[in-house]
Amino acid sequence: MSDPFTAQRHDMVEHQIAGMGIRDARVLAAMRKVPRHVFVPEWLQDAAYNDGPLPIGDGQTISQPYVVAHMAEALTLRDGDRVLEIGTGSGYAAAVLAEIAAEVFTVERLPTLAARARAVLATLGYANVHVVEGDGTLGWPAAAPYDAIAVAAGGPSVPPTLRAQLKPGGRLVMPVGHHTHGQSLIRVTRGDGTPDREEQLGLVSFVPLIGAEGWKDGTPRI
């Protein structure tokens, strides 16, 4: 079946992603393939390939396409990598990661979003994505350790439990800041008998990371 959004998706990649400096060929290929419009409410599908976030219900958003690509590139994924994603949301970023990595475990704290994402991902045939419900700040220890962890919500600091679930040499990418809106995107590379290395990757704005090692539910958005 033909996809009426193919041209829009390719235009998105050319102008919003490759045109903004993303160079990883696997990330670009994944962004060209994954149908972003399927992951947003039907009434917003015509805006699915615009350069910005969109609401997906329950006070959550699907991230700007460039941000999804930027985070995926920053993870420097390799063949056979197992990835943990915190904050499933619509499932779109998990699908992008699943096009590159061998296996993706994605944790969503809101049952309605988890169920919706699980259904969409299954319909699209992403058998290598496992959607689970829980406190994302505590990761998913049942499948740890991971080669890479992507956190799609902003917290005051990197949860220690997530660091502990990284393999030596593993990469974690997460927005960090002391305000619930406006953070620095950082990459943590787990040390192997040495301190973890941290890098600043730019300014971003994500919804708050709620949980035992993040913001408390009901934290004012300042």
C-alpha positions in Angstrom: 0.0 0.0 0.0 1.4 3.4 -1.0 2.2 5.9 1.7 0.8 9.4 0.9 3.3 10.9 3.4 6.5 9.6 1.8 7.3 12.8 0.0 6.7 14.8 3.2 8.9 12.4 5.2 11.8 12.6 2.8 11.5 16.4 2.7 11.6 16.4 6.6 14.8 14.4 6.6 16.4 16.6 3.9 15.6 20.0 5.5 15.0 19.4 9.2 17.5 16.6 9.9 20.3 16.2 7.3 20.0 19.9 6.7 20.6 20.6 10.4 23.8 18.6 10.6 22.7 15.0 11.3 25.2 12.8 9.4 24.7 9.2 10.7 23.4 7.3 7.6 21.6 4.8 9.7 19.7 7.5 11.5 18.8 9.3 8.3 17.6 6.0 6.8 15.4 5.3 9.9 13.9 8.7 9.8 13.0 8.3 6.1 11.4 4.9 6.9 9.4 5.3 10.1 5.9 6.8 9.4 5.7 9.6 12.0 2.1 10.3 11.1 1.0 6.9 12.4 2.2 7.9 15.9 0.2 11.1 16.3 -3.6 11.6 16.7 -5.4 11.3 13.4 -6.5 15.0 13.5 -2.8 16.0 13.6 -1.5 13.7 10.9 -1.2 16.5 8.3 1.2 18.3 10.7 3.2 15.1 11.5 6.3 16.2 9.4 6.4 19.8 10.6 9.5 21.0 12.5 8.2 20.8 16.0 6.7 18.6 18.8 3.0 17.6 18.8 0.6 16.7 21.6 -0.2 13.0 22.0 -2.5 13.1 25.0 -2.0 12.7 28.8 0.0 15.9 28.8 2.8 14.4 26.7 4.3 15.2 23.3 6.0 13.5 20.4 9.4 15.2 20.1 10.5 17.4 17.3 12.0 15.2 14.5 15.4 16.8 14.7 15.6 16.1 18.5 14.7 12.4 17.9 17.4 12.2 15.2 20.0 14.1 17.4 19.5 11.8 20.3 19.7 8.7 18.1 22.9 9.9 16.6 24.4 10.8 19.9 23.9 7.2 21.1 26.4 6.0 18.5 24.6 2.7 18.1 26.4 -0.4 16.8 25.2 -3.6 15.3 23.7 -5.9 17.9 23.2 -3.1 20.5 20.4 -3.5 23.1 18.8 -0.1 24.0 16.7 1.1 26.9 14.4 4.0 26.2 12.8 5.9 29.1 9.5 7.6 28.1 7.9 5.7 25.3 5.3 8.3 24.6 3.8 7.6 21.2 6.4 4.9 20.4 7.9 6.9 17.5 11.5 7.3 18.9 11.4 3.6 19.9 10.6 2.7 16.3 13.5 4.9 15.0 15.9 3.2 17.4 14.6 -0.3 16.5 15.6 0.4 12.9 19.2 0.7 14.0 19.6 -1.4 17.1 19.0 -5.1 17.6 16.5 -4.8 20.5 14.8 -1.9 22.3 13.2 -2.0 25.7 11.0 1.1 26.3 9.5 2.1 29.6 6.3 4.2 29.9 4.7 5.3 33.2 1.3 6.1 31.8 -0.7 3.0 31.0 -2.8 4.6 28.3 0.2 5.7 26.3 2.0 2.4 26.8 -1.0 0.5 25.5 -1.4 2.8 22.5 2.3 2.6 21.6 2.4 -1.1 22.0 -0.5 -1.5 19.6 1.0 0.9 16.9 4.4 -0.8 17.1 2.9 -4.2 16.8 0.8 -3.1 13.8 4.0 -1.8 12.1 5.8 -5.1 12.8 8.4 -3.9 15.4 8.9 -7.3 17.1 12.2 -6.1 18.5 10.6 -3.4 20.6 9.3 -4.3 24.1 7.0 -1.8 25.7 6.8 -2.1 29.5 5.0 0.0 32.2 6.9 1.3 35.2 8.9 4.1 36.8 11.4 5.0 34.0 13.8 6.6 36.5 14.5 3.0 37.8 15.1 1.7 34.3 14.2 -1.9 33.5 16.6 -4.2 35.4 15.2 -7.4 34.0 16.9 -6.8 30.7 20.0 -4.9 31.9 22.8 -4.2 31.2 22.3 -2.1 28.1 24.6 -0.8 25.4 22.7 2.5 25.2 20.0 4.4 27.2 17.9 7.2 25.8 15.8 9.3 28.2 13.0 11.3 26.6 12.2 13.5 29.6 14.1 16.0 31.6 15.3 15.4 35.1 17.3 17.3 37.7 20.2 14.8 37.3 21.0 11.4 35.8 19.3 8.7 37.9 22.0 6.6 39.5 20.0 3.4 38.7 20.1 4.2 35.0 23.9 4.7 35.1 24.2 1.3 36.8 22.2 -0.4 34.0 24.8 0.7 31.4 27.5 -1.7 30.2 31.1 -0.4 30.5 31.5 1.9 27.4 27.7 2.2 27.2 26.2 5.6 26.3 23.3 7.4 28.0 21.7 10.5 26.4 19.3 12.6 28.6 18.1 16.2 29.1 19.3 17.4 32.5 18.4 20.7 34.3 17.0 22.1 37.5 14.0 23.5 35.7 11.2 21.3 34.4 11.3 23.2 31.1 14.6 23.9 29.5 17.5 21.5 30.0 21.0 20.6 28.6 21.2 17.4 26.6 24.1 15.4 28.0 25.8 12.2 27.0 27.2 10.0 29.7 29.7 7.3 28.7 30.0 4.6 31.4 33.6 4.1 32.6 35.2 0.7 32.8 37.0 1.1 36.1 37.3 4.8 35.4 34.9 7.7 36.1 32.0 8.2 33.7 32.6 10.8 31.0 30.0 13.5 30.4 29.5 15.8 27.4 27.1 18.7 26.7 25.2 18.3 23.5 23.1 21.5 23.4 19.9 23.0 24.9 16.6 21.3 24.7 13.1 21.4 26.3 11.4 18.1 27.4 8.5 17.2 29.6 9.5 16.4 33.2 11.0 13.0 34.1 8.6 11.8 36.8 9.7 9.1 39.3 11.6 8.0 42.3 14.9 9.3 40.9 13.5 12.3 39.0 10.9 15.0 39.6 7.9 14.2 41.9 4.5 14.1 40.2 2.9 17.5 40.4 6.2 19.4 40.3 5.4 22.9 39.1 6.6 23.5 35.6 8.9 26.5 35.9 
